Amino acid sequence: MRAQTPGWHGEHMASSSPVHWHPGRPEINPDLHDVAHLIHQQYDGQLGTRAVDECLAQVAARFAGARVRPFVPLLVGRYVREELRARLAQS
C-alpha cells in the first residue's frame, strides 16, 4: 500500500479516467502516477517540472485510447525517458 502523499488520490487503481494529480499540472491517468513520480524525480532538476509534465502529457496522449492498459505505464515511462534523454543530449 502506498503512503498518502500530496497529489495522491487514494490507492493505485488501473483506470482510464484522468485526474489532476497535482494542482496546476496536466491531467494524468491514475495508472501513470507511479511512473510520472519516478520520471519527475529523475528529470525535474535537469529539465524542470513543466518540461517533464509536457512530455508526460504528450506521450500519455498516444495511449489514451488503449484498450489493454497493463503495459501502458511501462511504455509511457520508456518513451518519456527516451525523449527527455534526447532533450538533455541536445542541450
VMD Tcl script that draws the C-alpha trace (Angstrom):
set ca {
  {0.00 0.00 0.00}
  {1.34 3.42 -0.89}
  {1.66 6.11 1.73}
  {-0.58 9.11 1.29}
  {1.38 11.95 -0.30}
  {0.28 15.29 -1.70}
  {-1.34 14.78 -5.06}
  {-2.01 11.09 -4.45}
  {-5.69 10.29 -4.82}
  {-6.22 7.03 -2.98}
  {-4.77 3.67 -3.78}
  {-3.32 2.85 -7.19}
  {-6.13 1.77 -9.47}
  {-5.93 1.00 -13.17}
  {-8.32 3.42 -14.78}
  {-8.56 5.40 -17.94}
  {-10.23 8.33 -16.18}
  {-7.79 11.23 -15.86}
  {-7.43 13.13 -12.60}
  {-5.46 16.17 -11.53}
  {-2.66 14.60 -9.53}
  {-1.06 17.92 -8.60}
  {-2.80 21.29 -8.75}
  {-1.71 23.25 -11.80}
  {-0.33 20.19 -13.60}
  {-1.88 18.45 -16.59}
  {-4.35 15.64 -16.00}
  {-2.82 12.19 -15.80}
  {-4.41 8.77 -15.64}
  {-4.17 7.16 -12.20}
  {-2.30 4.19 -13.64}
  {0.53 6.55 -14.60}
  {1.03 8.23 -11.20}
  {3.91 5.98 -10.15}
  {5.83 6.24 -13.41}
  {5.27 10.01 -13.53}
  {6.56 10.37 -9.97}
  {9.74 8.44 -10.82}
  {10.35 10.40 -14.01}
  {9.88 13.69 -12.15}
  {12.44 12.56 -9.57}
  {14.89 11.73 -12.34}
  {14.48 14.75 -14.62}
  {12.91 17.75 -12.84}
  {16.27 19.01 -11.64}
  {17.74 18.92 -15.13}
  {14.84 19.97 -17.34}
  {12.26 21.46 -14.99}
  {8.85 20.27 -13.87}
  {7.00 21.93 -16.74}
  {9.09 20.24 -19.45}
  {8.65 16.86 -17.78}
  {4.89 17.40 -17.39}
  {4.57 18.38 -21.06}
  {6.50 15.34 -22.22}
  {4.47 13.02 -19.98}
  {1.23 14.51 -21.29}
  {2.29 14.17 -24.93}
  {3.41 10.57 -24.59}
  {0.46 9.55 -22.42}
  {-1.91 11.02 -25.02}
  {-0.64 8.45 -27.54}
  {-2.05 5.72 -25.30}
  {-5.28 7.44 -24.26}
  {-7.44 5.07 -26.30}
  {-5.56 1.91 -25.36}
  {-7.99 -0.86 -24.57}
  {-5.39 -3.06 -22.89}
  {-3.80 -0.91 -20.18}
  {-1.42 -3.13 -18.16}
  {1.64 -2.22 -20.26}
  {0.80 1.46 -20.73}
  {2.80 2.68 -17.71}
  {5.85 0.73 -18.88}
  {5.59 2.09 -22.42}
  {4.91 5.66 -21.32}
  {7.91 5.52 -19.00}
  {10.14 4.16 -21.75}
  {9.13 6.74 -24.37}
  {9.21 9.68 -21.96}
  {12.70 8.74 -20.77}
  {13.89 8.42 -24.39}
  {12.50 11.85 -25.23}
  {13.93 13.51 -22.12}
  {17.36 11.93 -22.68}
  {17.31 13.27 -26.24}
  {16.47 16.74 -24.95}
  {19.36 16.57 -22.47}
  {21.76 15.46 -25.22}
  {20.76 18.48 -27.32}
  {21.40 20.97 -24.53}
}
mol new
graphics top color blue
foreach p $ca { graphics top sphere $p radius 0.5 }
foreach p [lrange $ca 0 end-1] q [lrange $ca 1 end] { graphics top cylinder $p $q radius 0.2 }
display resetview
